[in-house]
């Protein structure tokens, strides 16, 4: 029996990316919910450098950082490919995945903070949205015609961003300003390959609202 554990958080887009990959590959795993205010000895032992989730533990060996975990899953387990086979498309997928992953902090700053931090975040998020709006014109997925690596990383802008916007009342994404992005997001959320792997919106909204009230 394959021994696979995932240390994560139900509300974390990074955790969901990894769960997504495991489910796509048909890998059975144990999900272990962490508490960031009281990190488990297993998490601290498995990720002593950053001490954060997600961590995949495969046959007792820990792998850290969600993007690295996705590639490990793709290379280790049988099933549908996560990264494209074509070298150029694979490079594009990695580029967009990194671009999206790097912008997560700016989105959080925009919706969970106030004042200068929020204003800086707004500028960065709007610039990101302009780039994505241009890139996603008439596109179903980020790379090629197959759902994969970059699309998993896009879960944060495809789903969490809208929930953050509703929870905070800070409206940055409108179909008038970013029509291509909004059309893609609507298609993305309702895609059968995406919908079944997203956390319940009402639960996520309530969690973000509660978290925002503490900041």
TIMI-745689 format. One record per residue (C-alpha): residue number from 1; residue in three letters; chain; x, y, z. Coordinates in steps of 0.001 Angstrom, whole numbers. Example, Ala and Ser with C-alpha at 12.3 -4.5 7.8 and 13.67 -1.06 7.14 Angstrom:
2
<mido nr="1" rest="ALA" kette="A" c1="12300" c2="-4500" c3="7800"/>
<mido nr="2" rest="SER" kette="A" c1="13670" c2="-1060" c3="7140"/>
This chain:
215
<mido nr="1" rest="UNK" kette="A" c1="0" c2="0" c3="0"/>
<mido nr="2" rest="UNK" kette="A" c1="1259" c2="3467" c3="-881"/>
<mido nr="3" rest="UNK" kette="A" c1="1823" c2="5566" c3="2216"/>
<mido nr="4" rest="UNK" kette="A" c1="878" c2="9147" c3="1314"/>
<mido nr="5" rest="UNK" kette="A" c1="57" c2="11895" c3="3799"/>
<mido nr="6" rest="UNK" kette="A" c1="-689" c2="15554" c3="3118"/>
<mido nr="7" rest="UNK" kette="A" c1="-238" c2="18165" c3="5827"/>
<mido nr="8" rest="UNK" kette="A" c1="-2427" c2="21116" c3="4939"/>
<mido nr="9" rest="UNK" kette="A" c1="-5339" c2="23427" c3="5669"/>
<mido nr="10" rest="UNK" kette="A" c1="-8866" c2="23107" c3="4293"/>
<mido nr="11" rest="UNK" kette="A" c1="-8960" c2="26783" c3="3294"/>
<mido nr="12" rest="UNK" kette="A" c1="-5517" c2="26931" c3="1702"/>
<mido nr="13" rest="UNK" kette="A" c1="-5307" c2="27185" c3="-2102"/>
<mido nr="14" rest="UNK" kette="A" c1="-1803" c2="25700" c3="-1904"/>
<mido nr="15" rest="UNK" kette="A" c1="-3158" c2="22630" c3="-100"/>
<mido nr="16" rest="UNK" kette="A" c1="-5961" c2="22308" c3="-2623"/>
<mido nr="17" rest="UNK" kette="A" c1="-3506" c2="22374" c3="-5524"/>
<mido nr="18" rest="UNK" kette="A" c1="-1773" c2="19320" c3="-4078"/>
<mido nr="19" rest="UNK" kette="A" c1="-5041" c2="17517" c3="-3297"/>
<mido nr="20" rest="UNK" kette="A" c1="-6144" c2="18228" c3="-6836"/>
<mido nr="21" rest="UNK" kette="A" c1="-3029" c2="16588" c3="-8266"/>
<mido nr="22" rest="UNK" kette="A" c1="-3364" c2="13541" c3="-6025"/>
<mido nr="23" rest="UNK" kette="A" c1="-7020" c2="13074" c3="-6985"/>
<mido nr="24" rest="UNK" kette="A" c1="-6263" c2="13566" c3="-10672"/>
<mido nr="25" rest="UNK" kette="A" c1="-3680" c2="10782" c3="-10423"/>
<mido nr="26" rest="UNK" kette="A" c1="-6007" c2="8575" c3="-8385"/>
<mido nr="27" rest="UNK" kette="A" c1="-3643" c2="8450" c3="-5397"/>
<mido nr="28" rest="UNK" kette="A" c1="-5143" c2="7526" c3="-2030"/>
<mido nr="29" rest="UNK" kette="A" c1="-3853" c2="9735" c3="742"/>
<mido nr="30" rest="UNK" kette="A" c1="-4451" c2="10827" c3="4318"/>
<mido nr="31" rest="UNK" kette="A" c1="-5164" c2="14530" c3="4804"/>
<mido nr="32" rest="UNK" kette="A" c1="-3886" c2="15911" c3="8119"/>
<mido nr="33" rest="UNK" kette="A" c1="-5333" c2="19309" c3="9041"/>
<mido nr="34" rest="UNK" kette="A" c1="-2716" c2="21568" c3="10620"/>
<mido nr="35" rest="UNK" kette="A" c1="-3105" c2="24414" c3="13102"/>
<mido nr="36" rest="UNK" kette="A" c1="-761" c2="27274" c3="12255"/>
<mido nr="37" rest="UNK" kette="A" c1="-1100" c2="28690" c3="15766"/>
<mido nr="38" rest="UNK" kette="A" c1="20" c2="25359" c3="17228"/>
<mido nr="39" rest="UNK" kette="A" c1="2067" c2="23583" c3="14591"/>
<mido nr="40" rest="UNK" kette="A" c1="2350" c2="19846" c3="14981"/>
<mido nr="41" rest="UNK" kette="A" c1="5679" c2="18129" c3="15681"/>
<mido nr="42" rest="UNK" kette="A" c1="5174" c2="16280" c3="12380"/>
<mido nr="43" rest="UNK" kette="A" c1="4998" c2="19567" c3="10429"/>
<mido nr="44" rest="UNK" kette="A" c1="8018" c2="21051" c3="12215"/>
<mido nr="45" rest="UNK" kette="A" c1="10000" c2="17881" c3="11628"/>
<mido nr="46" rest="UNK" kette="A" c1="8891" c2="17542" c3="7996"/>
<mido nr="47" rest="UNK" kette="A" c1="9483" c2="21183" c3="7014"/>
<mido nr="48" rest="UNK" kette="A" c1="12110" c2="22535" c3="9430"/>
<mido nr="49" rest="UNK" kette="A" c1="13189" c2="25311" c3="7036"/>
<mido nr="50" rest="UNK" kette="A" c1="9898" c2="27161" c3="6403"/>
<mido nr="51" rest="UNK" kette="A" c1="7629" c2="25380" c3="8919"/>
<mido nr="52" rest="UNK" kette="A" c1="4606" c2="25802" c3="6654"/>
<mido nr="53" rest="UNK" kette="A" c1="2096" c2="23789" c3="4680"/>
<mido nr="54" rest="UNK" kette="A" c1="1583" c2="22001" c3="2400"/>
<mido nr="55" rest="UNK" kette="A" c1="3905" c2="19081" c3="2984"/>
<mido nr="56" rest="UNK" kette="A" c1="3534" c2="15787" c3="1151"/>
<mido nr="57" rest="UNK" kette="A" c1="4926" c2="12761" c3="2961"/>
<mido nr="58" rest="UNK" kette="A" c1="5454" c2="9796" c3="659"/>
<mido nr="59" rest="UNK" kette="A" c1="6732" c2="6588" c3="2239"/>
<mido nr="60" rest="UNK" kette="A" c1="8033" c2="8603" c3="5167"/>
<mido nr="61" rest="UNK" kette="A" c1="9906" c2="11145" c3="3029"/>
<mido nr="62" rest="UNK" kette="A" c1="8672" c2="14782" c3="3125"/>
<mido nr="63" rest="UNK" kette="A" c1="8408" c2="17033" c3="52"/>
<mido nr="64" rest="UNK" kette="A" c1="7769" c2="20755" c3="624"/>
<mido nr="65" rest="UNK" kette="A" c1="6512" c2="23714" c3="-1451"/>
<mido nr="66" rest="UNK" kette="A" c1="3329" c2="23223" c3="-3462"/>
<mido nr="67" rest="UNK" kette="A" c1="4838" c2="23730" c3="-6933"/>
<mido nr="68" rest="UNK" kette="A" c1="7622" c2="21253" c3="-6230"/>
<mido nr="69" rest="UNK" kette="A" c1="5085" c2="18797" c3="-4810"/>
<mido nr="70" rest="UNK" kette="A" c1="2978" c2="18997" c3="-7984"/>
<mido nr="71" rest="UNK" kette="A" c1="5966" c2="18076" c3="-10138"/>
<mido nr="72" rest="UNK" kette="A" c1="6905" c2="15266" c3="-7755"/>
<mido nr="73" rest="UNK" kette="A" c1="3389" c2="13834" c3="-7945"/>
<mido nr="74" rest="UNK" kette="A" c1="3425" c2="14063" c3="-11733"/>
<mido nr="75" rest="UNK" kette="A" c1="6755" c2="12247" c3="-11999"/>
<mido nr="76" rest="UNK" kette="A" c1="6063" c2="9634" c3="-9305"/>
<mido nr="77" rest="UNK" kette="A" c1="2520" c2="8394" c3="-9850"/>
<mido nr="78" rest="UNK" kette="A" c1="791" c2="6944" c3="-12868"/>
<mido nr="79" rest="UNK" kette="A" c1="-2225" c2="8661" c3="-14333"/>
<mido nr="80" rest="UNK" kette="A" c1="-3041" c2="11747" c3="-16436"/>
<mido nr="81" rest="UNK" kette="A" c1="-108" c2="14116" c3="-16963"/>
<mido nr="82" rest="UNK" kette="A" c1="-121" c2="17350" c3="-14980"/>
<mido nr="83" rest="UNK" kette="A" c1="2692" c2="19055" c3="-16901"/>
<mido nr="84" rest="UNK" kette="A" c1="2521" c2="19102" c3="-20713"/>
<mido nr="85" rest="UNK" kette="A" c1="4731" c2="16623" c3="-22574"/>
<mido nr="86" rest="UNK" kette="A" c1="5847" c2="19189" c3="-25131"/>
<mido nr="87" rest="UNK" kette="A" c1="8981" c2="21011" c3="-23814"/>
<mido nr="88" rest="UNK" kette="A" c1="7804" c2="24454" c3="-24933"/>
<mido nr="89" rest="UNK" kette="A" c1="4331" c2="24033" c3="-23442"/>
<mido nr="90" rest="UNK" kette="A" c1="5921" c2="22669" c3="-20259"/>
<mido nr="91" rest="UNK" kette="A" c1="8088" c2="25794" c3="-20017"/>
<mido nr="92" rest="UNK" kette="A" c1="5020" c2="28003" c3="-20546"/>
<mido nr="93" rest="UNK" kette="A" c1="3105" c2="26128" c3="-17854"/>
<mido nr="94" rest="UNK" kette="A" c1="5958" c2="26636" c3="-15384"/>
<mido nr="95" rest="UNK" kette="A" c1="6181" c2="30321" c3="-16282"/>
<mido nr="96" rest="UNK" kette="A" c1="2494" c2="31024" c3="-15653"/>
<mido nr="97" rest="UNK" kette="A" c1="2426" c2="28864" c3="-12546"/>
<mido nr="98" rest="UNK" kette="A" c1="5310" c2="30837" c3="-11043"/>
<mido nr="99" rest="UNK" kette="A" c1="3783" c2="34161" c3="-12087"/>
<mido nr="100" rest="UNK" kette="A" c1="499" c2="33274" c3="-10374"/>
<mido nr="101" rest="UNK" kette="A" c1="2178" c2="31833" c3="-7279"/>
<mido nr="102" rest="UNK" kette="A" c1="4328" c2="34944" c3="-6852"/>
<mido nr="103" rest="UNK" kette="A" c1="1250" c2="37222" c3="-6841"/>
<mido nr="104" rest="UNK" kette="A" c1="-575" c2="35473" c3="-3999"/>
<mido nr="105" rest="UNK" kette="A" c1="952" c2="37717" c3="-1320"/>
<mido nr="106" rest="UNK" kette="A" c1="-194" c2="40884" c3="-3105"/>
<mido nr="107" rest="UNK" kette="A" c1="-3766" c2="39591" c3="-3250"/>
<mido nr="108" rest="UNK" kette="A" c1="-3767" c2="38799" c3="462"/>
<mido nr="109" rest="UNK" kette="A" c1="-2340" c2="42255" c3="1284"/>
<mido nr="110" rest="UNK" kette="A" c1="-5066" c2="43896" c3="-777"/>
<mido nr="111" rest="UNK" kette="A" c1="-7962" c2="42257" c3="974"/>
<mido nr="112" rest="UNK" kette="A" c1="-6729" c2="41579" c3="4516"/>
<mido nr="113" rest="UNK" kette="A" c1="-4792" c2="44785" c3="5214"/>
<mido nr="114" rest="UNK" kette="A" c1="-5517" c2="48503" c3="5259"/>
<mido nr="115" rest="UNK" kette="A" c1="-3701" c2="51705" c3="4411"/>
<mido nr="116" rest="UNK" kette="A" c1="-412" c2="51704" c3="2531"/>
<mido nr="117" rest="UNK" kette="A" c1="-94" c2="47917" c3="2351"/>
<mido nr="118" rest="UNK" kette="A" c1="-3538" c2="47662" c3="804"/>
<mido nr="119" rest="UNK" kette="A" c1="-2861" c2="50404" c3="-1751"/>
<mido nr="120" rest="UNK" kette="A" c1="386" c2="48768" c3="-2845"/>
<mido nr="121" rest="UNK" kette="A" c1="-1450" c2="45463" c3="-3101"/>
<mido nr="122" rest="UNK" kette="A" c1="-4209" c2="47005" c3="-5239"/>
<mido nr="123" rest="UNK" kette="A" c1="-1691" c2="48367" c3="-7727"/>
<mido nr="124" rest="UNK" kette="A" c1="65" c2="45017" c3="-8027"/>
<mido nr="125" rest="UNK" kette="A" c1="-3181" c2="43048" c3="-8319"/>
<mido nr="126" rest="UNK" kette="A" c1="-4555" c2="45367" c3="-11006"/>
<mido nr="127" rest="UNK" kette="A" c1="-1338" c2="45034" c3="-12992"/>
<mido nr="128" rest="UNK" kette="A" c1="-1559" c2="41243" c3="-12628"/>
<mido nr="129" rest="UNK" kette="A" c1="-5170" c2="41275" c3="-13825"/>
<mido nr="130" rest="UNK" kette="A" c1="-4258" c2="43349" c3="-16893"/>
<mido nr="131" rest="UNK" kette="A" c1="-1629" c2="40771" c3="-17840"/>
<mido nr="132" rest="UNK" kette="A" c1="-4000" c2="37854" c3="-17255"/>
<mido nr="133" rest="UNK" kette="A" c1="-6839" c2="39556" c3="-19109"/>
<mido nr="134" rest="UNK" kette="A" c1="-4614" c2="39897" c3="-22148"/>
<mido nr="135" rest="UNK" kette="A" c1="-3292" c2="36338" c3="-21868"/>
<mido nr="136" rest="UNK" kette="A" c1="-6678" c2="34670" c3="-21385"/>
<mido nr="137" rest="UNK" kette="A" c1="-8428" c2="36133" c3="-24425"/>
<mido nr="138" rest="UNK" kette="A" c1="-10301" c2="33271" c3="-26118"/>
<mido nr="139" rest="UNK" kette="A" c1="-8447" c2="30690" c3="-23997"/>
<mido nr="140" rest="UNK" kette="A" c1="-10036" c2="27809" c3="-22092"/>
<mido nr="141" rest="UNK" kette="A" c1="-6841" c2="26846" c3="-20244"/>
<mido nr="142" rest="UNK" kette="A" c1="-3536" c2="28574" c3="-19659"/>
<mido nr="143" rest="UNK" kette="A" c1="-1459" c2="26246" c3="-21834"/>
<mido nr="144" rest="UNK" kette="A" c1="-2749" c2="24235" c3="-24780"/>
<mido nr="145" rest="UNK" kette="A" c1="-6141" c2="22566" c3="-24794"/>
<mido nr="146" rest="UNK" kette="A" c1="-5651" c2="20445" c3="-21680"/>
<mido nr="147" rest="UNK" kette="A" c1="-6195" c2="21231" c3="-17996"/>
<mido nr="148" rest="UNK" kette="A" c1="-2939" c2="21017" c3="-16056"/>
<mido nr="149" rest="UNK" kette="A" c1="-164" c2="22509" c3="-13956"/>
<mido nr="150" rest="UNK" kette="A" c1="-749" c2="26228" c3="-14515"/>
<mido nr="151" rest="UNK" kette="A" c1="-4522" c2="25813" c3="-14152"/>
<mido nr="152" rest="UNK" kette="A" c1="-4080" c2="24196" c3="-10734"/>
<mido nr="153" rest="UNK" kette="A" c1="-2004" c2="27177" c3="-9642"/>
<mido nr="154" rest="UNK" kette="A" c1="-4698" c2="29490" c3="-11008"/>
<mido nr="155" rest="UNK" kette="A" c1="-7139" c2="28248" c3="-8356"/>
<mido nr="156" rest="UNK" kette="A" c1="-6292" c2="31283" c3="-6224"/>
<mido nr="157" rest="UNK" kette="A" c1="-7231" c2="33880" c3="-8848"/>
<mido nr="158" rest="UNK" kette="A" c1="-9983" c2="31706" c3="-10286"/>
<mido nr="159" rest="UNK" kette="A" c1="-11846" c2="31126" c3="-7011"/>
<mido nr="160" rest="UNK" kette="A" c1="-10307" c2="32565" c3="-3837"/>
<mido nr="161" rest="UNK" kette="A" c1="-9917" c2="36050" c3="-5350"/>
<mido nr="162" rest="UNK" kette="A" c1="-13672" c2="36376" c3="-5864"/>
<mido nr="163" rest="UNK" kette="A" c1="-14398" c2="35215" c3="-2313"/>
<mido nr="164" rest="UNK" kette="A" c1="-11843" c2="37683" c3="-912"/>
<mido nr="165" rest="UNK" kette="A" c1="-13479" c2="40443" c3="-2914"/>
<mido nr="166" rest="UNK" kette="A" c1="-16953" c2="39620" c3="-1582"/>
<mido nr="167" rest="UNK" kette="A" c1="-15719" c2="39291" c3="2011"/>
<mido nr="168" rest="UNK" kette="A" c1="-13865" c2="42612" c3="2019"/>
<mido nr="169" rest="UNK" kette="A" c1="-16092" c2="44759" c3="-182"/>
<mido nr="170" rest="UNK" kette="A" c1="-12991" c2="45802" c3="-2131"/>
<mido nr="171" rest="UNK" kette="A" c1="-14039" c2="45451" c3="-5771"/>
<mido nr="172" rest="UNK" kette="A" c1="-11147" c2="45224" c3="-8197"/>
<mido nr="173" rest="UNK" kette="A" c1="-12391" c2="42616" c3="-10662"/>
<mido nr="174" rest="UNK" kette="A" c1="-15262" c2="43652" c3="-12929"/>
<mido nr="175" rest="UNK" kette="A" c1="-16296" c2="42366" c3="-16339"/>
<mido nr="176" rest="UNK" kette="A" c1="-16164" c2="45947" c3="-17693"/>
<mido nr="177" rest="UNK" kette="A" c1="-12475" c2="46348" c3="-16843"/>
<mido nr="178" rest="UNK" kette="A" c1="-11273" c2="42749" c3="-17227"/>
<mido nr="179" rest="UNK" kette="A" c1="-13752" c2="41026" c3="-19580"/>
<mido nr="180" rest="UNK" kette="A" c1="-11458" c2="38208" c3="-20702"/>
<mido nr="181" rest="UNK" kette="A" c1="-10379" c2="37334" c3="-17177"/>
<mido nr="182" rest="UNK" kette="A" c1="-13973" c2="37332" c3="-15911"/>
<mido nr="183" rest="UNK" kette="A" c1="-15147" c2="35148" c3="-18803"/>
<mido nr="184" rest="UNK" kette="A" c1="-12299" c2="32723" c3="-18128"/>
<mido nr="185" rest="UNK" kette="A" c1="-13027" c2="32711" c3="-14381"/>
<mido nr="186" rest="UNK" kette="A" c1="-16693" c2="31881" c3="-14943"/>
<mido nr="187" rest="UNK" kette="A" c1="-15742" c2="29038" c3="-17272"/>
<mido nr="188" rest="UNK" kette="A" c1="-13024" c2="27877" c3="-14866"/>
<mido nr="189" rest="UNK" kette="A" c1="-15228" c2="27716" c3="-11759"/>
<mido nr="190" rest="UNK" kette="A" c1="-17973" c2="25809" c3="-13569"/>
<mido nr="191" rest="UNK" kette="A" c1="-15633" c2="23379" c3="-15324"/>
<mido nr="192" rest="UNK" kette="A" c1="-16278" c2="19825" c3="-14103"/>
<mido nr="193" rest="UNK" kette="A" c1="-12527" c2="19302" c3="-13618"/>
<mido nr="194" rest="UNK" kette="A" c1="-12443" c2="22278" c3="-11259"/>
<mido nr="195" rest="UNK" kette="A" c1="-15793" c2="22447" c3="-9474"/>
<mido nr="196" rest="UNK" kette="A" c1="-15551" c2="19182" c3="-7571"/>
<mido nr="197" rest="UNK" kette="A" c1="-12202" c2="20120" c3="-6031"/>
<mido nr="198" rest="UNK" kette="A" c1="-13086" c2="23564" c3="-4635"/>
<mido nr="199" rest="UNK" kette="A" c1="-13979" c2="24151" c3="-958"/>
<mido nr="200" rest="UNK" kette="A" c1="-17590" c2="25201" c3="-202"/>
<mido nr="201" rest="UNK" kette="A" c1="-17884" c2="28905" c3="-1044"/>
<mido nr="202" rest="UNK" kette="A" c1="-20043" c2="29800" c3="1978"/>
<mido nr="203" rest="UNK" kette="A" c1="-17596" c2="28144" c3="4377"/>
<mido nr="204" rest="UNK" kette="A" c1="-14648" c2="29887" c3="2763"/>
<mido nr="205" rest="UNK" kette="A" c1="-16459" c2="33244" c3="2784"/>
<mido nr="206" rest="UNK" kette="A" c1="-17296" c2="32919" c3="6492"/>
<mido nr="207" rest="UNK" kette="A" c1="-13695" c2="31978" c3="7292"/>
<mido nr="208" rest="UNK" kette="A" c1="-12222" c2="34940" c3="5376"/>
<mido nr="209" rest="UNK" kette="A" c1="-14709" c2="37362" c3="6955"/>
<mido nr="210" rest="UNK" kette="A" c1="-13785" c2="36098" c3="10415"/>
<mido nr="211" rest="UNK" kette="A" c1="-10079" c2="36347" c3="9619"/>
<mido nr="212" rest="UNK" kette="A" c1="-10487" c2="39879" c3="8256"/>
<mido nr="213" rest="UNK" kette="A" c1="-12174" c2="41063" c3="11451"/>
<mido nr="214" rest="UNK" kette="A" c1="-9077" c2="40061" c3="13439"/>
<mido nr="215" rest="UNK" kette="A" c1="-6622" c2="42073" c3="11324"/>
